[in-house]
Amino acid sequence: MKLPSFAAPTLADLRDWWHRHPHPDVRRLILEVQRQRLELLETRTLFDEGFRQVERDAPALATNGMPLSRVRVRLAIEIRRAGVIDDSPKPKPPQVVDFQRMAAHGKPATD
């Protein structure tokens, strides 16, 4: 099916529609759009990991114009088209405890 050209709804648009349109079918469509976008990010992460392995082990398969490179470009285009996909807060990394400084001062020292 060929779709007409249209501007992709932003994350803000989806949130606005969620609040303005409580109908379950509308909300289900909004959830589906957002789910597919999150899956797209995960797919890109997995693909990039595999692509790096191909670049290392079979670089000819990763050259421009080859199917793997074309898929990589398509993923990037679709992600860029969607804009911000996930703006949830990222977890803070665990603090690093410097045990030598702690021993010298008698309390934990974190960086």
Backbone as numpy.savetxt, mean C-alpha at the origin, in Angstrom:
# Nx Ny Nz CAx CAy CAz Cx Cy Cz
-15.07 -5.59 -20.52 -15.91 -4.42 -20.52 -15.02 -3.18 -20.52
-15.28 -2.30 -21.43 -14.54 -1.04 -21.51 -15.28 0.00 -20.69
-14.56 0.66 -19.78 -15.16 1.69 -18.94 -14.87 3.08 -19.50
-15.80 4.00 -19.29 -15.52 5.38 -19.72 -14.47 5.98 -18.79
-13.84 7.01 -19.25 -12.84 7.72 -18.44 -13.54 8.38 -17.26
-12.92 8.31 -16.08 -13.48 8.96 -14.90 -12.38 9.19 -13.88
-12.63 10.15 -13.00 -11.67 10.43 -11.93 -11.92 9.45 -10.79
-10.86 8.85 -10.32 -10.98 7.89 -9.21 -11.41 8.62 -7.94
-12.34 8.04 -7.19 -12.71 8.68 -5.93 -11.56 8.60 -4.95
-11.39 9.68 -4.21 -10.32 9.71 -3.21 -10.78 9.01 -1.95
-9.85 8.78 -1.05 -10.19 8.20 0.24 -11.17 9.13 0.97
-10.96 10.43 0.85 -11.88 11.40 1.46 -13.27 11.29 0.84
-13.35 11.10 -0.48 -14.65 10.90 -1.14 -15.35 9.67 -0.58
-14.62 8.58 -0.47 -15.22 7.35 0.04 -15.76 7.54 1.46
-14.99 8.23 2.28 -15.44 8.49 3.66 -16.68 9.39 3.67
-16.67 10.40 2.82 -17.82 11.30 2.74 -19.06 10.53 2.30
-18.93 9.71 1.28 -20.07 8.91 0.81 -20.55 7.96 1.89
-19.64 7.41 2.65 -20.00 6.49 3.73 -20.93 7.19 4.74
-20.58 8.42 5.08 -21.38 9.16 6.06 -22.69 9.68 5.47
-22.69 10.02 4.20 -23.90 10.60 3.58 -24.88 9.56 3.07
-24.41 8.34 2.81 -25.26 7.32 2.19 -25.26 6.05 3.04
-26.20 5.95 3.99 -26.21 4.80 4.88 -26.80 3.52 4.27
-27.26 3.57 3.03 -27.84 2.38 2.42 -26.79 1.26 2.39
-27.18 0.05 2.80 -26.20 -1.06 2.87 -25.51 -1.37 1.54
-26.22 -1.25 0.42 -25.59 -1.54 -0.87 -24.51 -0.52 -1.22
-24.77 0.75 -0.92 -23.78 1.80 -1.18 -22.56 1.55 -0.30
-22.79 1.25 0.96 -21.67 0.99 1.87 -20.88 -0.24 1.45
-21.57 -1.24 0.95 -20.88 -2.45 0.49 -19.97 -2.13 -0.70
-20.44 -1.29 -1.61 -19.61 -0.88 -2.74 -18.38 -0.08 -2.27
-18.59 0.82 -1.31 -17.47 1.60 -0.78 -16.44 0.68 -0.14
-16.92 -0.29 0.65 -16.00 -1.26 1.27 -15.25 -2.06 0.22
-15.94 -2.44 -0.84 -15.29 -3.22 -1.89 -14.20 -2.42 -2.59
-14.48 -1.15 -2.88 -13.46 -0.30 -3.51 -12.24 -0.21 -2.61
-12.47 0.07 -1.31 -11.34 0.22 -0.40 -10.61 -1.10 -0.20
-11.33 -2.20 -0.13 -10.68 -3.51 0.01 -9.78 -3.79 -1.19
-10.28 -3.52 -2.38 -9.48 -3.77 -3.58 -8.22 -2.89 -3.60
-8.35 -1.67 -3.12 -7.18 -0.79 -3.07 -6.14 -1.30 -2.07
-6.60 -1.76 -0.92 -5.65 -2.32 0.06 -5.00 -3.59 -0.49
-5.77 -4.41 -1.18 -5.21 -5.62 -1.80 -4.20 -5.24 -2.88
-4.45 -4.15 -3.60 -3.53 -3.67 -4.62 -2.19 -3.31 -3.99
-2.23 -2.64 -2.85 -0.98 -2.31 -2.14 -0.23 -3.58 -1.74
-0.95 -4.55 -1.20 -0.31 -5.81 -0.79 0.25 -6.55 -1.99
-0.50 -6.54 -3.09 -0.02 -7.19 -4.32 1.26 -6.53 -4.81
1.30 -5.20 -4.76 2.52 -4.51 -5.18 3.70 -4.89 -4.29
3.48 -4.97 -3.00 4.55 -5.35 -2.08 5.08 -6.73 -2.42
4.18 -7.68 -2.61 4.60 -9.05 -2.96 5.28 -9.09 -4.33
4.71 -8.35 -5.29 5.30 -8.35 -6.62 6.70 -7.74 -6.61
6.86 -6.63 -5.89 8.18 -5.99 -5.82 9.22 -6.95 -5.22
8.82 -7.71 -4.21 9.73 -8.68 -3.62 10.14 -9.74 -4.65
9.17 -10.25 -5.38 9.47 -11.23 -6.43 10.28 -10.62 -7.56
9.97 -9.38 -7.93 10.68 -8.71 -9.01 12.16 -8.54 -8.67
12.43 -8.20 -7.41 13.84 -8.06 -6.99 14.58 -9.39 -7.11
13.90 -10.48 -6.81 14.53 -11.80 -6.95 14.79 -12.10 -8.42
13.84 -11.76 -9.28 14.03 -11.98 -10.72 15.18 -11.13 -11.24
15.24 -9.86 -10.81 16.34 -8.99 -11.23 17.69 -9.60 -10.86
17.73 -10.22 -9.69 18.98 -10.81 -9.22 19.30 -12.12 -9.95
18.28 -12.98 -10.12 18.52 -14.33 -10.64 18.35 -14.47 -12.15
17.51 -13.65 -12.75 17.26 -13.74 -14.20 16.99 -12.34 -14.74
18.02 -11.48 -14.73 17.81 -10.06 -15.08 17.18 -9.82 -16.45
17.37 -10.72 -17.39 16.77 -10.51 -18.72 15.25 -10.49 -18.65
14.66 -11.18 -17.68 13.21 -11.21 -17.54 12.65 -9.92 -16.93
13.54 -9.12 -16.33 13.10 -7.90 -15.64 13.38 -6.63 -16.44
13.78 -6.77 -17.69 14.11 -5.59 -18.48 12.84 -4.88 -18.95
12.98 -3.61 -19.30 11.84 -2.82 -19.79 11.19 -3.50 -20.98
9.88 -3.48 -21.00 9.15 -4.07 -22.11 8.76 -5.52 -21.89
9.45 -6.20 -20.98 9.10 -7.59 -20.68 7.84 -7.59 -19.83
7.07 -8.69 -19.84 5.80 -8.72 -19.11 5.92 -8.35 -17.63
6.95 -8.80 -16.95 7.07 -8.47 -15.53 7.24 -6.96 -15.32
8.01 -6.33 -16.17 8.18 -4.87 -16.05 6.88 -4.15 -16.37
6.15 -4.65 -17.34 4.87 -4.01 -17.68 3.87 -4.14 -16.55
3.84 -5.29 -15.88 2.95 -5.46 -14.72 3.35 -4.50 -13.61
4.63 -4.37 -13.38 5.12 -3.47 -12.33 4.68 -2.03 -12.60
4.78 -1.61 -13.85 4.36 -0.25 -14.24 2.86 -0.09 -14.07
2.09 -1.11 -14.48 0.63 -1.03 -14.34 0.21 -0.91 -12.88
0.85 -1.68 -12.01 0.56 -1.58 -10.58 0.83 -0.17 -10.07
1.97 0.38 -10.46 2.33 1.73 -10.01 1.32 2.76 -10.52
0.89 2.64 -11.76 -0.07 3.58 -12.33 -1.40 3.52 -11.59
-1.88 2.31 -11.32 -3.16 2.17 -10.63 -3.10 2.68 -9.19
-1.99 2.45 -8.53 -1.84 2.93 -7.16 -1.76 4.45 -7.15
-1.03 5.01 -8.08 -0.94 6.47 -8.18 -2.31 7.07 -8.51
-3.06 6.42 -9.37 -4.39 6.90 -9.76 -5.33 6.96 -8.56
-5.23 5.99 -7.67 -6.11 5.93 -6.50 -5.76 7.00 -5.47
-4.53 7.48 -5.47 -4.12 8.47 -4.48 -3.83 7.79 -3.15
-4.08 8.50 -2.07 -3.86 7.94 -0.74 -4.83 6.78 -0.55
-4.29 5.63 -0.21 -5.12 4.45 -0.03 -5.30 4.12 1.45
-4.26 4.27 2.20 -4.31 3.91 3.62 -3.63 5.00 4.43
-4.44 5.76 5.18 -3.85 6.82 5.99 -3.93 6.48 7.49
-4.11 5.20 7.78 -4.17 4.81 9.19 -2.80 5.00 9.83
-2.78 5.30 11.13 -1.50 5.53 11.79 -0.64 4.26 11.75
0.62 4.47 11.50 1.56 3.34 11.46 2.04 3.08 12.88
2.19 1.80 13.26 2.67 1.52 14.61 4.09 2.03 14.81
4.35 2.52 16.01 5.70 2.98 16.32 6.62 1.77 16.44
7.85 1.91 15.96 8.79 0.79 16.14 9.13 0.65 17.62
9.50 -0.56 18.04 9.84 -0.73 19.45 11.05 0.13 19.81
11.05 0.58 21.06 12.18 1.38 21.53 13.40 0.49 21.71
14.55 1.07 21.46 15.81 0.37 21.66 16.34 0.76 23.03
16.65 -0.24 23.82 17.17 0.02 25.16 18.69 -0.14 25.13
19.37 0.87 25.61 20.83 0.84 25.69 21.20 0.32 27.09
21.51 -0.97 27.15 21.78 -1.59 28.44 23.08 -1.09 29.08
24.04 -0.69 28.27 25.28 -0.16 28.85 25.01 1.17 29.55
24.26 2.05 28.90 23.91 3.32 29.55 23.02 3.09 30.76
22.14 2.10 30.65 21.26 1.80 31.75 22.08 1.35 32.98
23.07 0.51 32.75 23.91 0.01 33.85 24.68 1.16 34.47
25.14 2.10 33.66 25.93 3.22 34.16 25.06 4.20 34.95
23.78 4.31 34.62 22.92 5.32 35.27 21.83 4.71 36.14
21.70 3.41 36.11 20.73 2.74 36.95 19.28 2.79 36.48
19.04 3.27 35.27 17.67 3.27 34.71 17.74 3.07 33.21
16.64 2.60 32.62 16.65 2.37 31.17 16.89 3.66 30.39
17.70 3.58 29.38 17.93 4.70 28.48 17.44 4.27 27.09
16.50 5.00 26.54 15.97 4.63 25.22 16.36 5.69 24.21
16.47 5.24 22.98 16.75 6.17 21.86 15.50 6.41 21.07
